[in-house]
Amino acid sequence: MPDSKADRIHPDQTVGRLICPADDILNEAALWQRLDGAFEDAKDAAAIRKLTVAELRACIKAGRTRIAESLAEAPLNAHPATAAYSHLTDCIVRCVHRVATERLHPLPVPTKSERIAVIAVGGYGRGEMAPQSDVDLLFLTPYKITPWAESVIESMLYMLWDLRLKVGHASRTIDDCLRLGREDYTIRTALLEQRPVCGDAELAHDLDDRLWKDLFDGTLAEFIEAKLAERDARHVKQGQRYVVEPNVKEGKGGLRDLQTLFWVAKYQYRVAHQSELVSKGVFTEDEFETFRDAESFLWAVRCQLHLLTNRPSDQLSFDLQVEVADRLGFRDTEGRRAVEHFMQAYFRHATQVGDLTRIVLTALEAQHLKKEPRLLRILKRRRKLKHGFVERQGRLDVADEAAFLSDGLNLLRVFEEALRTGMLIHSHAMRLVSHNLHLIDDETRQNKEAIRIFLDLLLKHGNPERALRRMNELGVLAAFIPEFEPIVAMMQFNMYHSYTVDEHTIQVISNFAQIERHELDDELPISSEILDKGVNRKTLMVAMLLHDIGKGRSQDHSVLGAKIARKVAPRLGMTQRECETVEWLVRYHLLMSDMAQKRDIADPRTVQDFAKAVRSVRRLDLLTVLTVCDIRGVGPDTWNNWKATLIRTLYNQTRRVLEDGTEALNRESRGADSKRALRKALADWKPKDLKTETARHYDAYWQGLHVSAHIVFARLLRDIPDNEVRIELEPDQDRDVTRAYFVLADHPGIFSRLSGALSLVGANIVDARTYTSKDGYATACFWVQDADGNPFDVAKQKRLTQMTHKILKGEVVAREAIAGRDKIKKRERAFKVPTTITFDNDGSEIYTIIEVDTRDRPGLLYDLTRTLADANVYIASAVVATYGEQVVDSFYVKDMFGLKYYAEHKQDLLAGKLRTAIEKGVERATA
């Protein structure tokens, strides 16, 4: 066995700066001394392996504990921590190798072929390991593997596996490495980061030389192409945008993006450390600092994820975000939780990673990728560019740096020229912009030409999303509108919003542009018609840009946003009337959504109150488009046909009131129209039966339901015996719901019991109406969906009927049956939603509206309706609006005497009972 100092890899070659002293992690000399003494009593190889594993298992536990303690004291000190975990692994691998070669399979006089080098590859090769990272090893031999080498490798692997390490391994010769590296870019990348740990130093050195000489040299262009394709595929899989539950390793702006950048740069310059890339011109000093800061933060997050879950978890799920934020030292402040501060920091680092990788990789790609054939370049028509700009490698660049930087307006002009020509911006120009944001000062912000360029970017070229996203990523948007800076990368810690606030804003504007391009005519006919008719596009665009600019503070973001809009809009050169409209739109941008989703729009008072607030068709049009784009911009699955129907109905009815007056919604005329429509639909009925049906209902029934529901109820009520329950499920595909109709003899608590039956068969109620006929029958209509927001399956009608009968007969007690099904998932328990209960006696002429805003969970609606029923509250209708983990249940109610709840002490008593029901339900759901 070779033992000269010249041909062995030494520990000090592999140790970087550690988070605590190396001997505190694992003292190799002391370890070997203990093992050496223990081996004296070992009878055979099995005993040696057993002793080794037992000792090393204790060392691993102690070493990991020591590193974790040091990391707890300095949780953001990530680089020394990852180096420490790598060092601990090196010590273990070296010890196992030494036991295998010196004790289990000693070779007194080894031949030249009986050599082995143990090489760390991948992340372990870089010397960066999280607590639960894999141990990737290459066992390198000079020629075809010998029986001795095979025995050594086998013994090492068995010991490493017995230590419960996750080992990835390969046994190869140098020629094998070269051949496989040519065929597979994943293997080639792993070899790029190879680092010798122990064994034959000469063999390891030969591998390094051959890799650079025979594999890496001259193949940079193809490597860049492969890595960029790999990155693009990864982003498609993980998501092109910064998502609210990011993957720290593989997600956009994650560690893999940083590693890709370093791989490409290392491949070109053969550097050992990132810091060398500054002298090579790959990074500026500022860019390298950004790189290291982002890398350190992401590694700190990843280490905490592994420590919290005790597994290689890289997904920053909602429940883990709260715990990681606490471990990294983030704290609550007024208006924002610690987790929101943490996630904003995370997304800012991720965004910087995205910017940096885009700029550097684009520059390297432009330098080294294959050029087009000369003939194609000649035949290709050259774009006519404005003065000061040139085309380089097919991208828009700056002709003269000094001239470009002499005028701050050029930092805006480059985006205008990119949109005008459809060209991508060259990395050189992106760097110039991001490094000189100070040129956009107050004078530039008030410059009429700067304002003209900015508004043209939003309104003129048909693709405002592209300009805004690039401006935001490079910091130009926040530089031009400083009030936008606080919401950059701001996460809203809830399950409703899929994007950060700045990305949501861009998504809203993107939806507006899609409507303008007639891409959503079928899906959004009202909005498309409004824009075709003509609106003040500038007013609407600025309102969309500013609608959430007040978020993240303790004050209502709509109120604060309106104050900010009052300052920003005049600065953008808007007239007084335009400024007032922008301010109003920002202040009331949630009004239409709230009215449509939290109130009964079949109640004329809802529409009348909304019309009073809007005051004109012009404002109604603007608010409708803003509302639609805002809801659609929340997330890819937020908008659905149910919401579309609510918004469309509210728009049409409000427009009628604004154009024809409140008489357009007169209750009496609506009731007469409904009866006429029913007689026409049931023309084949006998006049006597028709008269019975139209006379048996009170006015509210005729005014609150569509004729299609009247037809179903008429059929179900016809000749119904006193003790029969009739149920029908009818799909309503236009609204993405199923209508569940119930007809039965009325009795107290019927609404609650039917809600319980629906809940127990898996139906989510989004809207409900219940009426009592003059002859004592309850007619209840529920609009229901399944757990995924799709129409409830009508094939479950038999099951629903059976469950309803069991509940009405007392065979199933809904409260007890639901108790085992309303558990809140672990990843969703981190969300805090304060409970707010309000009583509104002005929103309806007949009813008191009780609005309960609280944490959603299965069985909540049943708990609330049961509580109201027990208090002798008559529920006429319920409207359910869900926002991720938050729900707003609005009940239109009367007391047992048919009166509103005016008395404050009655309101307080009822609110107390509802709060108690909610609190008990939460205890049950989180037990």
KEKOL-523390 format. One record per residue (C-alpha): x, z, y; residue in three letters. Coordinates in steps of 0.1 Angstrom, whole numbers, padded with zeros to 4 digits, always signed. Layout:
<mardrens>
XZYALA...
</mardrens>
This chain:
<mardrens>
+0000+0000+0000MET+0016-0010+0033PRO+0023+0021+0054ASP+0048+0011+0081SER+0037+0017+0116LYS+0040-0020+0124ALA+0014-0032+0100ASP-0014-0006+0103ARG-0041-0005+0130ILE-0039+0028+0149HIS-0068+0049+0162PRO-0055+0048+0198ASP-0061+0010+0197GLN-0099+0015+0194THR-0107+0045+0216VAL-0121+0039+0251GLY-0131+0064+0277ARG-0153+0089+0260LEU-0181+0112+0272ILE-0163+0142+0257CYS-0128+0148+0242PRO-0122+0127+0211ALA-0113+0157+0190ASP-0146+0174+0199ASP-0163+0144+0184ILE-0142+0143+0152LEU-0107+0155+0147ASN-0093+0129+0122GLU-0061+0149+0114ALA-0080+0181+0107ALA-0106+0161+0086LEU-0080+0145+0064TRP-0062+0178+0060GLN-0095+0193+0047ARG-0102+0164+0024LEU-0066+0163+0011ASP-0068+0199+0000GLY-0103+0194-0016ALA-0091+0164-0035PHE-0066+0185-0054GLU-0095+0199-0074ASP-0113+0166-0079ALA-0114+0155-0115LYS-0123+0119-0111ASP-0133+0091-0086ALA-0169+0102-0085ALA-0159+0137-0074ALA-0136+0123-0047ILE-0165+0101-0034ARG-0189+0131-0035LYS-0165+0154-0016LEU-0158+0126+0010THR-0195+0120+0016VAL-0203+0157+0019ALA-0175+0163+0044GLU-0183+0131+0065LEU-0220+0138+0066ARG-0212+0172+0082ALA-0188+0154+0106CYS-0214+0128+0116ILE-0240+0155+0123LYS-0216+0176+0144ALA-0202+0145+0162GLY-0236+0131+0171ARG-0247+0165+0183THR-0217+0169+0205ARG-0222+0134+0220ILE-0260+0141+0225ALA-0252+0174+0243GLU-0227+0157+0267SER-0253+0129+0273LEU-0280+0155+0281ALA-0257+0169+0308GLU-0250+0134+0323ALA-0278+0112+0309PRO-0268+0082+0330LEU-0232+0083+0319ASN-0240+0056+0293ALA-0207+0037+0289HIS-0187+0067+0278PRO-0216+0077+0255ALA-0217+0043+0237THR-0179+0043+0234ALA-0182+0078+0219ALA-0207+0067+0192TYR-0184+0038+0185SER-0154+0061+0183HIS-0172+0084+0158LEU-0180+0054+0137THR-0144+0042+0138ASP-0133+0076+0126CYS-0158+0075+0097ILE-0148+0039+0087VAL-0111+0047+0089ARG-0115+0078+0067CYS-0136+0059+0041VAL-0110+0032+0041HIS-0082+0056+0036ARG-0100+0074+0007VAL-0107+0040-0009ALA-0071+0027-0006THR-0051+0058-0010GLU-0071+0079-0034ARG-0096+0057-0053LEU-0076+0024-0056HIS-0039+0031-0047PRO-0015+0002-0049LEU+0022+0013-0052PRO+0036-0022-0047VAL+0009-0045-0032PRO+0013-0083-0033THR+0008-0105-0003LYS-0027-0114-0014SER-0036-0077-0019GLU-0042-0069+0018ARG-0074-0061+0036ILE-0084-0057+0073ALA-0116-0040+0083VAL-0130-0056+0114ILE-0159-0044+0136ALA-0181-0072+0148VAL-0212-0075+0170GLY-0220-0046+0192GLY-0198-0023+0172TYR-0170-0048+0178GLY-0176-0044+0215ARG-0172-0007+0212GLY-0208-0002+0223GLU-0231+0017+0200MET-0264+0036+0205ALA-0271+0066+0183PRO-0290+0045+0157GLN-0271+0012+0160SER-0261-0008+0129ASP-0225-0007+0117VAL-0215-0044+0113ASP-0182-0049+0093LEU-0161-0078+0083LEU-0138-0072+0053PHE-0111-0097+0058LEU-0087-0108+0030THR-0059-0134+0032PRO-0071-0155+0003TYR-0098-0155-0023LYS-0109-0119-0028ILE-0089-0100-0055THR-0102-0075-0080PRO-0084-0047-0060TRP-0100-0058-0027ALA-0134-0061-0043GLU-0130-0025-0056SER-0120-0012-0022VAL-0149-0029-0005ILE-0174-0017-0031GLU-0162+0019-0028SER-0162+0018+0010MET-0198+0004+0011LEU-0211+0030-0015TYR-0197+0058+0006MET-0211+0044+0039LEU-0245+0039+0023TRP-0244+0074+0009ASP-0238+0085+0045LEU-0271+0067+0053ARG-0254+0044+0078LEU-0271+0010+0084LYS-0242-0013+0074VAL-0242-0050+0078GLY-0212-0065+0060HIS-0195-0097+0050ALA-0163-0103+0029SER-0144-0134+0040ARG-0111-0151+0044THR-0099-0165+0077ILE-0108-0200+0065ASP-0143-0187+0056ASP-0148-0173+0091CYS-0138-0206+0107LEU-0160-0227+0085ARG-0191-0205+0089LEU-0184-0200+0126GLY-0186-0238+0131ARG-0219-0240+0112GLU-0237-0209+0127ASP-0236-0198+0163TYR-0248-0163+0154THR-0217-0158+0132ILE-0195-0174+0158ARG-0208-0150+0185THR-0202-0120+0162ALA-0166-0132+0156LEU-0161-0136+0194LEU-0165-0098+0196GLU-0144-0089+0165GLN-0122-0058+0168ARG-0099-0045+0141PRO-0106-0009+0130VAL-0082-0003+0101CYS-0062-0020+0074GLY-0037-0048+0078ASP-0029-0054+0114ALA-0010-0087+0108GLU-0041-0101+0090LEU-0064-0090+0119ALA-0040-0106+0144HIS-0039-0139+0125ASP-0077-0140+0125LEU-0078-0136+0163ASP-0052-0163+0168ASP-0070-0188+0145ARG-0104-0181+0160LEU-0092-0190+0195TRP-0070-0219+0184LYS-0092-0235+0158ASP-0128-0225+0166LEU-0133-0215+0202PHE-0109-0238+0220ASP-0126-0271+0232GLY-0161-0261+0221THR-0173-0242+0253LEU-0199-0268+0262ALA-0217-0267+0229GLU-0215-0228+0228PHE-0231-0226+0263ILE-0258-0250+0252GLU-0265-0229+0221ALA-0265-0196+0239LYS-0289-0209+0267LEU-0312-0223+0240ALA-0311-0190+0222GLU-0319-0171+0254ARG-0348-0194+0263ASP-0363-0190+0228ALA-0359-0152+0231ARG-0377-0152+0264HIS-0405-0172+0249VAL-0409-0147+0221LYS-0406-0116+0242GLN-0424-0130+0273GLY-0412-0150+0303GLN-0422-0122+0327ARG-0412-0086+0330TYR-0438-0069+0308VAL-0449-0033+0312VAL-0437-0022+0277GLU-0403-0040+0277PRO-0378-0044+0249ASN-0346-0029+0263VAL-0324-0050+0241LYS-0342-0084+0236GLU-0366-0085+0266GLY-0362-0105+0298LYS-0335-0089+0319GLY-0324-0067+0289GLY-0291-0060+0273LEU-0290-0092+0254ARG-0292-0112+0286ASP-0261-0093+0299LEU-0243-0098+0266GLN-0251-0136+0267THR-0235-0138+0301LEU-0203-0120+0289PHE-0201-0140+0257TRP-0201-0173+0276VAL-0176-0160+0301ALA-0153-0145+0274LYS-0155-0178+0254TYR-0142-0196+0284GLN-0116-0172+0297TYR-0106-0151+0266ARG-0109-0118+0284VAL-0110-0085+0267ALA-0131-0066+0293HIS-0158-0076+0318GLN-0137-0064+0348SER-0113-0093+0342GLU-0141-0117+0351LEU-0138-0109+0388VAL-0102-0122+0390SER-0114-0153+0370LYS-0140-0161+0397GLY-0170-0156+0374VAL-0182-0126+0393PHE-0178-0114+0429THR-0170-0077+0433GLU-0206-0070+0442ASP-0219-0090+0412GLU-0196-0071+0389PHE-0208-0038+0403GLU-0244-0050+0398THR-0236-0060+0362PHE-0220-0027+0353ARG-0248-0006+0370ASP-0275-0025+0352ALA-0257-0024+0319GLU-0251+0013+0322SER-0287+0020+0331PHE-0300-0001+0302LEU-0277+0016+0277TRP-0287+0050+0290ALA-0324+0041+0283VAL-0315+0027+0249ARG-0296+0058+0239CYS-0325+0080+0249GLN-0349+0058+0229LEU-0328+0062+0198HIS-0324+0100+0203LEU-0362+0105+0209LEU-0374+0084+0179THR-0344+0090+0156ASN-0345+0053+0147ARG-0332+0020+0162PRO-0362+0017+0186SER-0357-0006+0215ASP-0393-0010+0226GLN-0400+0011+0257LEU-0436+0020+0249SER-0459+0039+0272PHE-0455+0073+0255ASP-0417+0070+0253LEU-0415+0059+0290GLN-0427+0094+0301VAL-0401+0112+0279GLU-0372+0089+0288VAL-0380+0093+0325ALA-0378+0131+0321ASP-0346+0129+0302ARG-0330+0107+0328LEU-0339+0131+0356GLY-0368+0113+0373PHE-0393+0136+0389ARG-0429+0133+0403ASP-0433+0128+0440THR-0464+0126+0462GLU-0485+0097+0451GLY-0463+0086+0422ARG-0454+0100+0388ARG-0418+0103+0376ALA-0424+0076+0350VAL-0434+0051+0378GLU-0402+0058+0396HIS-0382+0054+0364PHE-0399+0021+0355MET-0394+0007+0390GLN-0357+0015+0386ALA-0358-0002+0352TYR-0375-0033+0364PHE-0352-0036+0395ARG-0322-0035+0371HIS-0338-0060+0348ALA-0346-0083+0377THR-0310-0081+0389GLN-0298-0089+0354VAL-0321-0119+0354GLY-0308-0131+0388ASP-0272-0126+0378LEU-0274-0143+0344THR-0293-0172+0360ARG-0267-0177+0387ILE-0236-0173+0366VAL-0249-0192+0335LEU-0262-0220+0357THR-0228-0223+0373ALA-0210-0223+0339LEU-0235-0248+0325GLU-0231-0271+0355ALA-0193-0270+0351GLN-0191-0276+0314HIS-0221-0293+0299LEU-0218-0330+0291LYS-0224-0354+0319LYS-0250-0381+0318GLU-0237-0416+0309PRO-0223-0433+0339ARG-0249-0462+0337LEU-0278-0437+0337LEU-0263-0420+0368ARG-0261-0453+0386ILE-0296-0464+0376LEU-0311-0430+0385LYS-0326-0431+0420ARG-0309-0406+0442ARG-0332-0383+0461ARG-0331-0384+0499LYS-0322-0349+0510LEU-0324-0334+0545LYS-0293-0328+0565HIS-0271-0300+0552GLY-0281-0304+0516PHE-0265-0322+0487VAL-0272-0328+0450GLU-0248-0313+0425ARG-0253-0316+0388GLN-0289-0325+0394GLY-0295-0294+0415ARG-0300-0287+0452LEU-0268-0273+0469ASP-0255-0266+0503VAL-0232-0293+0518ALA-0212-0269+0541ASP-0211-0232+0536GLU-0201-0224+0572ALA-0228-0246+0586ALA-0254-0232+0563PHE-0246-0196+0572LEU-0245-0203+0609SER-0284-0203+0610ASP-0305-0176+0592GLY-0334-0201+0590LEU-0314-0220+0564ASN-0320-0192+0539LEU-0357-0203+0541LEU-0350-0240+0544ARG-0333-0242+0511VAL-0366-0231+0493PHE-0386-0256+0514GLU-0362-0284+0504GLU-0363-0274+0468ALA-0401-0275+0468LEU-0402-0308+0487ARG-0379-0325+0463THR-0389-0307+0431GLY-0353-0298+0425MET-0339-0266+0411LEU-0315-0247+0433ILE-0279-0248+0424HIS-0262-0215+0415SER-0238-0219+0445HIS-0267-0220+0469ALA-0284-0191+0452MET-0253-0170+0455ARG-0250-0179+0492LEU-0286-0168+0498VAL-0284-0135+0479SER-0251-0125+0495HIS-0263-0131+0530ASN-0297-0116+0533LEU-0286-0098+0565HIS-0290-0131+0583LEU-0328-0127+0580ILE-0331-0102+0609ASP-0359-0094+0633ASP-0351-0124+0654GLU-0354-0147+0624THR-0387-0130+0613ARG-0402-0137+0647GLN-0389-0173+0650ASN-0418-0198+0651LYS-0399-0223+0629GLU-0391-0196+0603ALA-0428-0187+0602ILE-0438-0223+0599ARG-0414-0228+0569ILE-0427-0196+0552PHE-0463-0206+0556LEU-0456-0241+0545ASP-0440-0227+0513LEU-0473-0210+0506LEU-0497-0237+0517LEU-0481-0272+0518LYS-0463-0281+0486HIS-0489-0271+0460GLY-0466-0248+0441ASN-0463-0215+0460PRO-0457-0195+0428GLU-0424-0212+0422ARG-0412-0206+0458ALA-0424-0170+0459LEU-0409-0160+0425ARG-0375-0174+0434ARG-0376-0159+0469MET-0386-0126+0454ASN-0359-0126+0428GLU-0332-0134+0453LEU-0345-0108+0478GLY-0356-0133+0505VAL-0393-0123+0503LEU-0386-0086+0510ALA-0360-0096+0537ALA-0386-0118+0555PHE-0415-0093+0550ILE-0397-0059+0548PRO-0431-0042+0541GLU-0431-0060+0507PHE-0398-0043+0496GLU-0414-0010+0483PRO-0436-0029+0458ILE-0408-0050+0443VAL-0406-0041+0406ALA-0431-0013+0411MET-0448-0005+0379MET-0484+0009+0377GLN-0484+0033+0348PHE-0516+0023+0331ASN-0529+0000+0304MET-0548-0022+0328TYR-0520-0039+0347HIS-0498-0062+0326SER-0473-0068+0355TYR-0454-0051+0382THR-0471-0051+0416VAL-0449-0079+0430ASP-0454-0101+0399GLU-0491-0094+0400HIS-0492-0106+0436THR-0475-0138+0426ILE-0499-0142+0397GLN-0528-0139+0421VAL-0514-0167+0443ILE-0507-0188+0412SER-0543-0186+0402ASN-0554-0197+0437PHE-0530-0227+0435ALA-0545-0236+0401GLN-0580-0235+0415ILE-0568-0258+0444GLU-0553-0282+0419ARG-0587-0284+0401HIS-0572-0270+0369GLU-0599-0244+0365LEU-0630-0262+0376ASP-0649-0256+0343ASP-0638-0220+0341GLU-0643-0211+0378LEU-0671-0233+0392PRO-0680-0210+0421ILE-0644-0206+0433SER-0637-0243+0429SER-0668-0252+0449GLU-0658-0227+0477ILE-0624-0242+0480LEU-0637-0278+0479ASP-0662-0269+0506LYS-0633-0256+0528GLY-0620-0222+0538VAL-0592-0209+0560ASN-0564-0213+0534ARG-0539-0195+0556LYS-0561-0164+0560THR-0568-0163+0523LEU-0531-0168+0512MET-0518-0141+0536VAL-0546-0117+0524ALA-0536-0124+0487MET-0499-0118+0496LEU-0507-0085+0513LEU-0536-0072+0492HIS-0516-0046+0472ASP-0488-0040+0497ILE-0500-0004+0503GLY-0495+0007+0466LYS-0473+0035+0456GLY-0482+0060+0483ARG-0505+0090+0482SER-0530+0072+0505GLN-0557+0048+0493ASP-0537+0016+0489HIS-0566-0005+0504SER-0567+0016+0536VAL-0529+0017+0539LEU-0526-0020+0531GLY-0551-0029+0559ALA-0529-0010+0583LYS-0498-0028+0572ILE-0517-0062+0573ALA-0526-0053+0609ARG-0488-0054+0617LYS-0477-0083+0594VAL-0505-0108+0601ALA-0498-0112+0638PRO-0461-0115+0630ARG-0470-0146+0609LEU-0485-0163+0639GLY-0521-0158+0630MET-0549-0158+0656THR-0568-0126+0664GLN-0598-0137+0643ARG-0575-0146+0614GLU-0558-0112+0617CYS-0591-0093+0616GLU-0602-0113+0586THR-0570-0106+0567VAL-0572-0069+0575GLU-0608-0068+0563TRP-0600-0087+0531LEU-0571-0063+0523VAL-0592-0032+0531ARG-0622-0044+0510TYR-0604-0065+0483HIS-0619-0042+0456LEU-0654-0041+0470LEU-0669-0071+0451MET-0652-0062+0419SER-0665-0026+0422ASP-0701-0037+0430MET-0702-0062+0402ALA-0687-0040+0375GLN-0698-0005+0385LYS-0733-0011+0398ARG-0765-0026+0384ASP-0766-0059+0401ILE-0802-0064+0389ALA-0811-0036+0414ASP-0819-0054+0447PRO-0804-0025+0467ARG-0769-0033+0452THR-0771-0068+0465VAL-0785-0058+0499GLN-0758-0031+0504ASP-0731-0056+0495PHE-0745-0082+0518ALA-0745-0057+0547LYS-0708-0050+0540ALA-0698-0086+0539VAL-0720-0098+0568ARG-0713-0135+0566SER-0711-0164+0540VAL-0676-0171+0554ARG-0663-0137+0544ARG-0683-0138+0511LEU-0665-0170+0502ASP-0631-0156+0510LEU-0637-0123+0492LEU-0651-0141+0461THR-0620-0162+0457VAL-0597-0132+0463LEU-0616-0111+0438THR-0615-0137+0411VAL-0577-0144+0416CYS-0570-0106+0417ASP-0588-0099+0384ILE-0572-0129+0367ARG-0538-0118+0380GLY-0540-0084+0364VAL-0531-0097+0329GLY-0535-0127+0306PRO-0566-0112+0289ASP-0583-0094+0317THR-0607-0121+0329TRP-0635-0130+0306ASN-0670-0145+0307ASN-0687-0112+0311TRP-0668-0105+0344LYS-0672-0141+0354ALA-0710-0138+0350THR-0711-0106+0370LEU-0691-0120+0399ILE-0711-0153+0398ARG-0745-0135+0398THR-0735-0112+0426LEU-0722-0141+0447TYR-0753-0162+0443ASN-0777-0134+0450GLN-0757-0122+0480THR-0755-0157+0494ARG-0793-0160+0491ARG-0797-0127+0511VAL-0772-0138+0538LEU-0789-0172+0542GLU-0826-0164+0536ASP-0828-0126+0544GLY-0836-0096+0522THR-0870-0110+0513GLU-0852-0134+0490ALA-0849-0104+0466LEU-0884-0089+0471ASN-0893-0068+0441ARG-0929-0080+0439GLU-0920-0117+0441SER-0893-0113+0414ARG-0918-0095+0391GLY-0944-0122+0396ALA-0918-0149+0389ASP-0907-0132+0357SER-0942-0130+0344LYS-0949-0166+0352ARG-0917-0176+0334ALA-0927-0156+0303LEU-0962-0172+0302ARG-0945-0206+0303LYS-0920-0197+0276ALA-0948-0183+0253LEU-0973-0211+0259ALA-0982-0211+0222ASP-0994-0174+0224TRP-1031-0165+0227LYS-1041-0156+0263PRO-1052-0122+0251LYS-1018-0115+0236ASP-1001-0127+0267LEU-1022-0105+0289LYS-1014-0075+0267THR-0977-0082+0270GLU-0976-0088+0308THR-0997-0057+0314ALA-0978-0032+0293ARG-0946-0030+0314HIS-0938-0013+0347TYR-0924-0033+0376ASP-0888-0022+0370ALA-0889-0040+0336TYR-0898-0073+0351TRP-0872-0070+0379GLN-0843-0058+0358GLY-0841-0083+0329LEU-0838-0120+0325HIS-0867-0139+0310VAL-0847-0145+0279SER-0848-0107+0272ALA-0885-0106+0281HIS-0891-0132+0254ILE-0872-0112+0227VAL-0889-0080+0236PHE-0924-0097+0236ALA-0917-0109+0201ARG-0904-0075+0189LEU-0933-0056+0204LEU-0960-0079+0190ARG-0982-0059+0165ASP-0955-0032+0161ILE-0967-0002+0141PRO-0961+0033+0157ASP-0934+0044+0134ASN-0914+0012+0131GLU-0880+0005+0147VAL-0872-0031+0154ARG-0837-0043+0162ILE-0823-0078+0170GLU-0788-0089+0178LEU-0784-0121+0198GLU-0750-0137+0207PRO-0745-0145+0244ASP-0714-0167+0242GLN-0715-0176+0279ASP-0709-0140+0287ARG-0686-0130+0258ASP-0711-0104+0247VAL-0738-0098+0221THR-0772-0085+0233ARG-0786-0057+0211ALA-0823-0052+0215TYR-0841-0021+0203PHE-0879-0015+0203VAL-0893+0019+0191LEU-0916+0047+0201ALA-0901+0064+0231ASP-0889+0100+0229HIS-0863+0122+0249PRO-0827+0113+0243GLY-0833+0078+0229ILE-0806+0062+0251PHE-0780+0087+0238SER-0790+0082+0201ARG-0789+0044+0203LEU-0755+0047+0221SER-0743+0068+0192GLY-0755+0043+0166ALA-0738+0015+0183LEU-0705+0034+0186SER-0706+0043+0149LEU-0708+0007+0139VAL-0678-0003+0162GLY-0697-0017+0192ALA-0684-0011+0227ASN-0712-0010+0253ILE-0704-0028+0286VAL-0740-0027+0301ASP-0773-0013+0291ALA-0809-0011+0303ARG-0838+0010+0289THR-0874+0009+0300TYR-0905+0027+0288THR-0937+0007+0285SER-0971+0020+0296LYS-0982+0024+0260ASP-0951+0045+0251GLY-0926+0022+0237TYR-0889+0022+0246ALA-0874-0012+0252THR-0836-0009+0253ALA-0811-0037+0258CYS-0774-0031+0253PHE-0747-0057+0260TRP-0719-0050+0235VAL-0685-0063+0224GLN-0661-0054+0196ASP-0628-0035+0201ALA-0610-0067+0211ASP-0634-0076+0239GLY-0651-0103+0218ASN-0689-0106+0212PRO-0700-0080+0186PHE-0706-0096+0152ASP-0744-0103+0148VAL-0738-0102+0110ALA-0737-0064+0114LYS-0773-0062+0123GLN-0783-0047+0089LYS-0756-0020+0092ARG-0767-0012+0128LEU-0804-0009+0117THR-0794+0014+0088GLN-0773+0036+0111MET-0801+0038+0138THR-0826+0049+0112HIS-0802+0076+0098LYS-0796+0089+0133ILE-0833+0090+0143LEU-0841+0108+0111LYS-0813+0133+0115GLY-0795+0121+0083GLU-0764+0114+0105VAL-0756+0136+0135VAL-0738+0112+0158ALA-0717+0139+0175ARG-0702+0150+0142GLU-0698+0114+0129ALA-0680+0103+0160ILE-0657+0133+0161ALA-0635+0119+0134GLY-0633+0085+0150ARG-0625+0091+0187ASP-0588+0099+0184LYS-0566+0086+0212ILE-0535+0067+0199LYS-0502+0085+0204LYS-0487+0057+0226ARG-0517+0060+0249GLU-0517+0098+0253ARG-0492+0097+0282ALA-0518+0083+0306PHE-0534+0108+0329LYS-0567+0099+0345VAL-0583+0126+0366PRO-0620+0130+0362THR-0642+0123+0392THR-0680+0126+0392ILE-0701+0114+0422THR-0738+0113+0429PHE-0751+0084+0450ASP-0787+0085+0463ASN-0784+0056+0486ASP-0773+0029+0462GLY-0807+0025+0446SER-0842+0029+0460GLU-0856+0046+0428ILE-0827+0062+0410TYR-0797+0085+0416THR-0765+0069+0405ILE-0741+0092+0387ILE-0707+0077+0386GLU-0682+0092+0361VAL-0646+0080+0365ASP-0624+0094+0337THR-0601+0087+0307ARG-0617+0063+0282ASP-0619+0070+0245ARG-0642+0061+0216PRO-0674+0082+0217GLY-0672+0090+0255LEU-0704+0072+0264LEU-0722+0090+0236TYR-0709+0124+0248ASP-0720+0117+0284LEU-0755+0104+0275THR-0760+0133+0251ARG-0752+0158+0278THR-0776+0141+0302LEU-0803+0140+0276ALA-0798+0177+0268ASP-0803+0184+0306ALA-0836+0164+0305ASN-0821+0136+0326VAL-0839+0102+0322TYR-0814+0074+0319ILE-0828+0040+0331ALA-0796+0020+0328SER-0758+0024+0323ALA-0731+0002+0336VAL-0696+0005+0320VAL-0665-0008+0337ALA-0632-0004+0318THR-0597-0006+0333TYR-0573-0001+0305GLY-0573+0036+0297GLU-0596+0043+0326GLN-0634+0039+0325VAL-0661+0042+0351VAL-0696+0049+0336ASP-0724+0046+0361SER-0758+0059+0351PHE-0791+0052+0370TYR-0811+0083+0364VAL-0842+0104+0374LYS-0850+0140+0366ASP-0878+0150+0342MET-0904+0147+0371PHE-0892+0111+0380GLY-0874+0122+0411LEU-0838+0117+0424LYS-0812+0144+0423TYR-0810+0154+0459TYR-0803+0192+0456ALA-0766+0199+0457GLU-0769+0229+0432HIS-0785+0206+0407LYS-0757+0180+0412GLN-0731+0207+0407ASP-0747+0220+0376LEU-0750+0186+0360LEU-0714+0177+0370ALA-0701+0209+0354GLY-0719+0200+0321LYS-0704+0165+0322LEU-0669+0178+0328ARG-0672+0203+0300THR-0683+0175+0276ALA-0654+0153+0287ILE-0628+0182+0283GLU-0641+0191+0248LYS-0640+0154+0238GLY-0604+0151+0250VAL-0594+0182+0231GLU-0610+0167+0200ARG-0594+0132+0205ALA-0559+0146+0210THR-0560+0173+0183ALA
</mardrens>
